[in-house]
Amino acid sequence: MSTQPYIGFRQLFHQDTSTFTYLLWDLDTREGVIIDPVREQFEGDLCLVGELGVRMVYALDTHVHADHVTSLGMLREEMRLQTAVGEPSGVPCADIMLNDGYTLRFGRHTLTALATPGHTDACTSFKVENMVFTGDTLLIRGCGRTDFQQGDPEMLYRSITQKLYTLPDETLVYPGHDYNGKSVSTIGEEKQYNPRIPATQTESDFAELMNSLNLPRPKHIDEAVPANMGCGISVDHGHLTEEVFGVRDLQKILNAMSVDEVVIDCRTKDEYQAGHIPGAINLPMGKELNQLRELRDYQKIYLYCYSGRRSQTVFSTLTSKGLDNLVCLGSSGMAEWEKFGYSVEK
């Protein structure tokens, strides 16, 4: 699907969390941006970008998500792009902190950040050509909740009515989620048909409506919010104190490993195939929970990646599920392995 003859566009969907991810690129320069990428879809996103011949320059999140973990950090490590989130989020790992009106260029196109707080205080919508990507601020025939994570119904009302609803009626609305099979709307449609916040809605009635909602707590919030403050890659090393080892240790261990021990490479399939530690098997970060049963059967699992950050994230994810058979290659990885001149298997 292409909304303009000179801009490339894909709308991707993560079924488990009903999350939309958006890929846009200039058809001439091939420079592109990705909005709200999901960690579990990291490899698929890489594959699509490669197939389309897009050179990614920015990865953006509309806010600090509570329902899924972002892949901003993984994309930055893989593609050497820049990451960006709304300035009030305080995400320390982001390359760019976006204020209202901040612009980013990709090819001939301009992406404009629109501060639209209310669902969270750092929610940011992105305007590109005749499209606006609204995250959880404005949904199709709905809006984001305001009962957690700095939620404020009055602020959300003003963000929608004074910022988004002032855009031209024909502006296409692409939300961060949809739970009813809808994929796109327009500003004009939402002003007329959105049952929570039509153009005739008053601020007080909207606040009363939002405050009366009795919604369940997001089931992934305890994992997602801390991880997303680290761009989806673990930055908390404290819990690894007794479990970290180095490449010199691993080199010695390889010669004496038993059949119920395994070395796992947490990088992407392409990185693994380009060269890995001899005997290691590939389990890319984001896929580890799919193999929980098998991983429990090993007496010891040694985790590594390129720099150590992805293996630490996998370590954190698996230990939170009760695995106590893990050892992590700390703050080093394949880069240091090659630096020491150890053998590499392809």
N, C-alpha and C positions, 0 to 999 in steps of 0.2 A: 504493500500500500504506500502511496506517495501523496502527501497533502499539497505539494507544490511540484512543478516540473523540474525544479533545480535543487530540491532538498530530499535526501533519503530519509526514510522513516520506518521504524519497526516498533510495534507494540508487543511486548512479551508478557507472559503471565505465569506466575508461580502458584500452582493449584493449592498447595497446602496452606498458604497464608493469604490467598486471593489478592496477591500483590502484582501490580503492573510495573514493569521496567520499560524504559523508553530509550531507544537508540536513534540518534539523529546524526546526519553527516552531510557535508557539502559534496555534491556530485562531481564537481570539478577537481577540488583539491583533495578530496577523500578525508579531510579532517572531520572528526566526530566527537560527540559527547554521549554519555550514558547517564540516565537519571534513575535513581533508586534501584541499583542492582542488588540482587539477592545472593547470599553466599552459596547456597545450594545449587545455584544456576551458573556458577562461575565458569566451569569448563564449557558449558553450552554457549555462554556469551562469548568466550574466547573463540570458539569454533565459528560462530556466526560472523564475528568481526573479521576473522581471517578469510572466510569465504567471500565476504562482501568487499574485501580489500580496503577496509576503513582504517585510518591511522588515528587512534584515539588520543585526544588532547586533554579532556576533562572527564571526571566522574563525579557526580553530584548526588547528594541526598537532600530531599525536601525537608527532613527533620531527623531527630534522633528517634529511630523507630523502636516501638515496644513489642512488635509482633514478629519481627524477623531480624536476622543479622545481615548487615550490609557486606558487600565485597569491595568497598572502596580501597582498602589497604592492599588487598590481593591484586586488584587491577593496577594499582600504582606500582607494585613490585614487578608485575609481569610486563606492563606496557610503558613504564616510565612516564605516565601521565600525571596531571595535577588533580588533587581532590579538593572539593569545596562543599561547605555547609553554611547555614545561617550563622552569623556572628554571635547571637545570644546563646547558642548551644554550648559554647566553650569547649568544643571538641579539640583537644590539644594536638592531635595528629594531623588535622586538616591543613593543606597547603594554603588555602584561601578561605578567609572568613567573609561571608557575603553580607553586605548591608543593603538596605533598600535602594534600588536603582543601579546596583553594581552590574556591570556588563562583562560578558566573556565572548570572545570571537572564535568561531571555527569556520574557516574558509570565508565566504562572503556573508555569513550569517552572524547575527548578534543574539545572544541569549541575555535577557534582562531579568535580574532577581527582583522579585516583589515580596517585601516582608508582609506575611499574612499570618501573624500569630493568633493564638486562641486555642487550637488543639494542643500545641506546645508553644512555649514562648519564642522558639527559634524557627517556626514553620516558615518556609520560603517557597513561593510559587515561581515558576520560570516561564517567561513569555518568549516565544520564538515564532517569528512570522505571524500567522493568524492562529497560532496554537498557544494554549496556556496549560502548563502542567501543575496541577493544584495539590498534589500530595494528598494529605488527609484533611486539608482545609475545606475544600468543596468536593463532594462526591456527586455521582449522578443520582439525582433525586434524594440527596442526603447531605450530610456533612460529618466531619470528625467529632468524636466525643470530647467532652471537656471536664471529665471527672477524675483525671489523674495527670501527672507529669506537667505541671504548671497550666493545666487547662483553665480557661476563662471564657464563659459564654458571651459576655459583653464584648470582649476583645475579638472573639471569633466573628460575632455579628458585624462589627465594624470592618474587619478584614474582608469579609465577603461583600457587604453592601457598599462600602466606600472604596474598595480597591478592585475586587474582581468584577463586580457588577457594573463598574464604570467602563469596562472594556467594551468594544463593539459587540452587538448582539450576535453577530455571525462568528465570533471567535470560538474555535473548537476547544472544548474542555476535556482534558485527559487526566483522570484522577489517579491517586495512588493505589486505590483498591476498588473492587466491585464484587458484591456478593450475590448479584441477581442476573448475571449474564450480560450486562451492558458494558460497552467498551468506550463510547465517546458520546458527548453531548455538546451543547453550545451554551454560551452565556445567556442568550435569549430564552432558550428552553428552560434553563434553571430558574431564571427570574420569574417565569410564568408557571412552571409545574413543580418545582421543588417543594415538597410538602412541609419541610422543616423551615425553610427560609425563602419563601417567594418574595418578590419585590415589595409586596404589601405588608410583609411581616414587621412587627414593631420589635424594638430591642428588648423591652420588658417581657413581652410574650415569648420571644425566643429564649431568653434566659430562664424563664419559668419552665418551658418545655425541656430544655437541656438539663436543668437541675432535677427534673422529675424522672429522668431515665434511670432505670435500675439494671445496669449492664454488668456482666461478669468481668472479673479482672483478667486482663490479657494473659494467656497461659504461658507465653514465652518472655514476659517482661523482665523477670529476674536474670535471665541469660542475655536477652537482646540489648537492653539499655547499657549495661557495663561494656559489652562487646562493641557496641556502636560508638561509644565514647572513645574507643581505640581503633576506629575505622574498620572494625571487624576482625582485627588481629590483636591478640593478647599483648598488653603492655605491662601487666602485673607479674613481676618475676618472683615476688616474695615466696609464693607457695611452692616454688621449684627448688628451694635451697638444697634439699637432700636428694633430689632426683636428677640434678644436672651433671652431665659428664662431658668430656671433650672428645675431639676426633682421635687424639692419641689413645685414649682409653678404648674407643670403639675399634681401632685398628688391632689392639691386643685381643679384644673380646671375639672378634671375627674368627680367629684361629682356634678358639675353644668352644664355639657355640654348639649347643645341643639341638636336637630336632624339635624341641618344644620352645625354642627361642626364635625370634624373628627381628629383622631390621626393616623398618617401614619408612619409605620415602614419601613425604607429605606434599611434594610439589605436583605440578600438573603432569599429565601424561606426556606432553611434548618435552618438558624439561627432563623427565625421567628417561625417556628414550634417547635424548641427546647425550646422556651420560649419568650413571648412578653408581653408588657404592656396590661393589660386587656382592651378589646374593640378595640384595634388598628387593622387596616387593613394593609396588606402587599403590598407595591409598591416598589420593589427593585430599587436601583439607576441604572440609565440607561434606565428604562422603563417609566419614568415620562412623557416624551413628547407624549407617546402613549395615555395618559389619560387627555390631556389638557382640552378638552371640559367638562368632568365630574368634574375635579378639580375646574374649574371656578365657578361651581354651589354652592360650599360650602361658608358659611359666614366666617369660620375660619378653617385653616388647621394647625395642630401641627405636626412638623416633628422631628423624632429622628432616631438614628441608634445605634451603639455600643459605639463609642467614641465621636461622634459629627461631624466627618469629612465628612462622606458621606451625612449626612443630610444637612450640609452646602453647599455641591456641588449641591444637588437637589434644595435647596433654591435658589442658584445662577442661576441655569438653568431655573427655573420656573419664577423667577422675571424678567429675561431677556426677557421672553415671555409676560410680562405684568401682571402677577398675583400679586395682592396686598393683598391677604387674607392669607398670610403665616406667621407662627411663627416657629422659629427653636430652637431646644433644644441645642443651643450653643456648648460649648466645653465639653459637657457631653452626656450621653446617657444610654443605657441599663446597662452598667457596673456600673454606679453610682446608677441607679435605684435599682439594686440588692444589691449594697453595703448598701443602706439605709434600706433594708429589706422589700421593698414594694412588694405587691403580684404580681405574675407572672402567666400568662395564657399560657397553652400549647394546 
